[in-house]
Amino acid sequence: MFKKAALAGVLGLLIGCAGNQESHEAAYTPFTDYQVAPVKKLTASELAGLVQSLGGGQGKYETDRDYQARMSKIPPFEVCKNVSENYLKFDQSTGNTIYKEFLSEAQVAGYREVNGETFSDARVNFPSLEFQFTSEKVGEFVGQNAFGATSIVDVRFAESVHLVLDPMRTGGLVFPHPFLTASAPTIVAAGTKLCVTVAPVGPFYRESVRHASPTVKNPNAGEVKHMFFRVKIGSAKLVDQNGVLLTDKISFDPGIY
């Protein structure tokens, strides 16, 4: 569980570095102040299937009220992801392994808090965790560049599942680079997973489709469907490949220095 003490240093950092930002911005947290339980354990693929069973993304002529009534049926859930070795570093001074994962800006991948908006909101940053990226080949064709050279181009379809957290204010001298971090003596890179329990919040779900064109270095064409789940985090932990707890003392840092 996230402890208030774990956030105290972060909040102090925000207050000290935010300058003329309003006090409520200094108290930013992506976590709930209540326990998210009981929860259903779902894989990223099962989350995608759940959305489809509820009717999919918001229709062009569907009101926000009707849409949120559908999506509010998404229950609290727990989902896990593999931790990349790039996020783990051995600390020679303590003998512990440090976990550090930066949270990507969801708007870069096409997330929009308000459905149908063309542009991202430059006033805020929506931290997010990517929980799955799958890609499959669905065809191929012979492509030709401007110089007449030809090559086989793979046509691929990819899906990506994101957990999108509450927005952080940007602008002025505030440029957040938020991340999650933890320290544990027994973390092993192979098979380590990050598991989070979350409570869905409005607008609950958004999706975006991005199209890719082939290049000389990347002879692939197709599209990527991004699925965004708006949530608050209840708890987070690192477990090994057998599900054994490594640490549940995971902290959030806004990355404002």
C-alpha positions in Angstrom: 0.0 0.0 0.0 1.1 3.5 -0.6 1.8 5.2 2.7 1.3 8.9 3.3 4.9 9.1 4.6 6.2 7.9 1.2 4.6 11.0 -0.4 5.7 13.5 2.2 9.1 14.1 0.6 7.6 14.4 -2.8 5.0 16.9 -1.7 7.8 18.9 0.0 9.8 18.8 -3.2 6.8 20.1 -5.1 6.1 22.9 -2.7 9.8 24.0 -2.8 10.2 23.9 -6.5 6.8 24.9 -7.9 7.5 28.6 -7.2 4.4 30.6 -7.9 2.1 27.6 -8.6 -1.0 27.3 -6.6 -1.0 25.3 -3.4 -3.4 22.6 -4.7 -1.0 21.9 -7.5 1.8 21.2 -5.0 -0.4 18.5 -3.4 -0.8 16.5 -6.6 -1.0 12.8 -6.2 -2.1 10.1 -8.7 -3.2 7.8 -5.8 -6.6 7.3 -4.1 -7.1 8.2 -0.5 -9.1 5.0 0.1 -8.4 1.3 -0.3 -9.3 -0.2 -3.7 -10.7 -3.6 -2.8 -11.9 -6.1 -3.7 -10.5 -6.0 -7.2 -10.6 -8.3 -10.2 -7.2 -9.4 -11.6 -7.2 -8.7 -15.4 -4.6 -8.9 -18.1 -4.2 -6.1 -20.5 -5.9 -8.2 -23.2 -8.8 -8.9 -20.9 -9.2 -5.1 -20.3 -9.4 -4.5 -24.1 -12.0 -7.3 -24.3 -14.0 -5.8 -21.4 -14.2 -2.4 -23.2 -15.5 -4.1 -26.3 -18.1 -6.0 -24.3 -19.4 -2.6 -23.0 -19.8 -1.2 -26.5 -16.3 0.2 -27.3 -15.3 3.8 -27.5 -17.6 6.8 -27.6 -19.8 7.0 -30.6 -19.8 10.1 -32.8 -23.4 10.9 -31.9 -23.3 9.5 -28.3 -23.6 12.0 -25.5 -21.0 12.2 -22.7 -23.6 11.2 -20.2 -24.7 8.0 -22.1 -21.1 7.1 -22.7 -20.0 7.5 -19.1 -23.0 5.5 -18.0 -21.6 2.6 -20.1 -18.0 2.9 -19.1 -18.7 3.4 -15.4 -19.3 -0.4 -15.4 -15.6 -1.0 -15.6 -14.8 -2.3 -12.1 -11.7 -1.7 -10.0 -9.0 -4.0 -11.1 -5.4 -5.2 -10.7 -3.2 -5.5 -13.7 0.5 -6.5 -14.0 3.3 -5.8 -16.5 6.8 -7.1 -17.0 9.5 -4.7 -15.8 12.2 -4.0 -18.3 15.8 -4.5 -17.3 16.3 -0.8 -18.3 14.3 0.2 -15.3 16.5 -1.7 -12.8 19.9 -0.6 -11.5 22.1 -2.2 -8.9 23.1 0.2 -6.1 26.7 -0.6 -5.1 26.5 1.5 -2.0 23.6 -0.4 -0.4 23.5 -3.7 -2.3 19.9 -3.0 -3.2 18.3 -2.9 -6.7 16.7 0.4 -7.6 13.5 0.4 -9.8 12.8 3.6 -11.7 10.2 3.9 -14.4 9.3 7.2 -16.1 5.7 7.8 -16.9 5.0 8.8 -20.5 2.7 11.7 -21.5 -0.5 10.0 -22.7 -1.4 12.9 -25.0 1.7 12.2 -27.1 0.1 8.8 -28.0 -3.3 10.5 -28.8 -5.1 10.6 -25.4 -7.7 13.4 -25.1 -9.6 14.0 -21.9 -12.4 15.5 -23.9 -13.5 13.2 -26.8 -13.0 14.6 -30.3 -10.4 17.2 -29.4 -7.9 17.6 -32.1 -5.0 19.1 -30.1 -3.5 18.1 -26.8 -3.9 20.4 -23.7 -0.5 22.1 -23.3 -1.5 23.2 -19.8 -1.3 19.7 -18.3 0.7 16.5 -18.4 -1.2 13.2 -18.2 1.3 10.7 -16.7 0.7 7.1 -18.0 1.9 3.6 -17.7 2.0 1.4 -20.8 0.9 -2.1 -19.9 1.0 -3.9 -23.2 2.2 -3.6 -26.7 1.3 -6.3 -29.2 2.0 -6.3 -32.9 1.0 -8.8 -35.6 1.6 -9.0 -39.3 -1.7 -8.9 -41.3 -0.3 -8.6 -44.9 2.5 -7.3 -47.1 3.0 -5.4 -50.4 5.8 -4.3 -52.7 6.7 -0.7 -51.9 8.7 1.8 -54.1 10.5 4.9 -53.0 11.1 8.2 -54.9 14.3 6.7 -56.4 12.6 3.7 -57.8 14.0 1.2 -55.3 11.5 -1.5 -54.3 11.2 -3.7 -51.2 8.7 -5.8 -49.4 6.6 -3.8 -46.9 5.0 -5.6 -43.9 1.5 -4.4 -43.0 1.1 -4.7 -39.2 -1.6 -4.0 -36.7 -0.6 -3.1 -33.1 -2.5 -2.5 -29.9 -1.2 -0.6 -26.8 -2.9 -0.5 -23.4 -2.2 2.5 -21.1 -3.3 3.5 -17.6 -3.7 7.3 -17.6 -3.4 9.1 -14.2 -4.7 12.5 -13.1 -3.2 15.4 -15.0 -0.3 17.5 -13.6 -0.2 21.2 -14.3 2.6 22.4 -16.6 3.7 25.8 -17.9 5.9 28.6 -16.4 8.9 27.0 -14.8 7.2 23.7 -14.2 8.2 20.8 -16.5 7.3 17.5 -14.8 9.1 14.3 -15.7 7.2 12.0 -13.3 8.4 8.5 -12.4 7.8 5.6 -10.0 10.7 4.3 -7.9 11.4 1.6 -5.3 14.3 -0.2 -3.7 14.5 -3.8 -2.8 17.4 -6.3 -1.9 16.1 -9.2 -4.0 14.9 -7.9 -7.3 15.9 -10.1 -10.2 15.5 -8.6 -13.7 14.1 -11.7 -15.3 10.4 -12.1 -14.6 10.0 -9.1 -12.3 6.5 -7.6 -12.6 4.9 -4.3 -11.6 1.3 -4.9 -10.3 -1.1 -2.1 -9.6 -4.6 -1.9 -8.3 -6.7 0.9 -9.7 -10.0 2.6 -9.4 -11.5 3.8 -12.8 -12.5 7.5 -12.9 -14.3 9.5 -15.6 -14.0 9.7 -18.6 -13.0 6.0 -17.9 -11.8 5.1 -21.4 -10.5 6.8 -24.6 -8.9 5.3 -27.7 -6.8 6.7 -30.5 -5.6 5.1 -33.8 -2.3 6.2 -35.2 -1.2 5.2 -38.8 2.4 4.4 -39.7 4.1 4.7 -43.1 7.1 2.7 -44.2 10.6 4.1 -44.3 14.0 2.9 -45.4 15.0 1.9 -41.8 11.5 0.6 -40.9 9.8 -1.1 -43.8 6.5 -1.5 -42.0 3.1 0.0 -42.6 -0.2 -0.2 -40.6 -1.8 1.2 -37.6 -1.5 1.3 -33.8 -4.6 1.4 -31.6 -4.0 3.0 -28.3 -6.4 2.1 -25.5 -6.4 4.5 -22.5 -8.0 3.7 -19.1 -8.4 6.7 -16.8 -7.6 5.6 -13.2 -6.4 6.5 -9.8 -3.8 4.1 -8.3 -4.8 2.4 -5.0 -1.6 0.3 -4.5 1.4 -0.9 -6.3 4.0 -3.6 -5.8 6.9 -5.5 -7.4 6.6 -9.3 -7.5 8.8 -12.0 -8.9 7.9 -14.4 -11.7 6.1 -16.6 -9.2 4.1 -13.8 -7.7 6.1 -13.5 -4.5 6.2 -10.0 -3.1 9.5 -8.1 -3.6 8.4 -4.8 -2.3 5.2 -2.7 -2.0 7.0 0.5 -1.0 6.8 2.2 -4.3 6.9 6.0 -4.4 5.8 8.6 -6.9 8.1 11.5 -7.9 6.9 14.4 -10.0 10.3 14.9 -11.5 10.3 18.6 -10.9 13.8 20.0 -10.1 
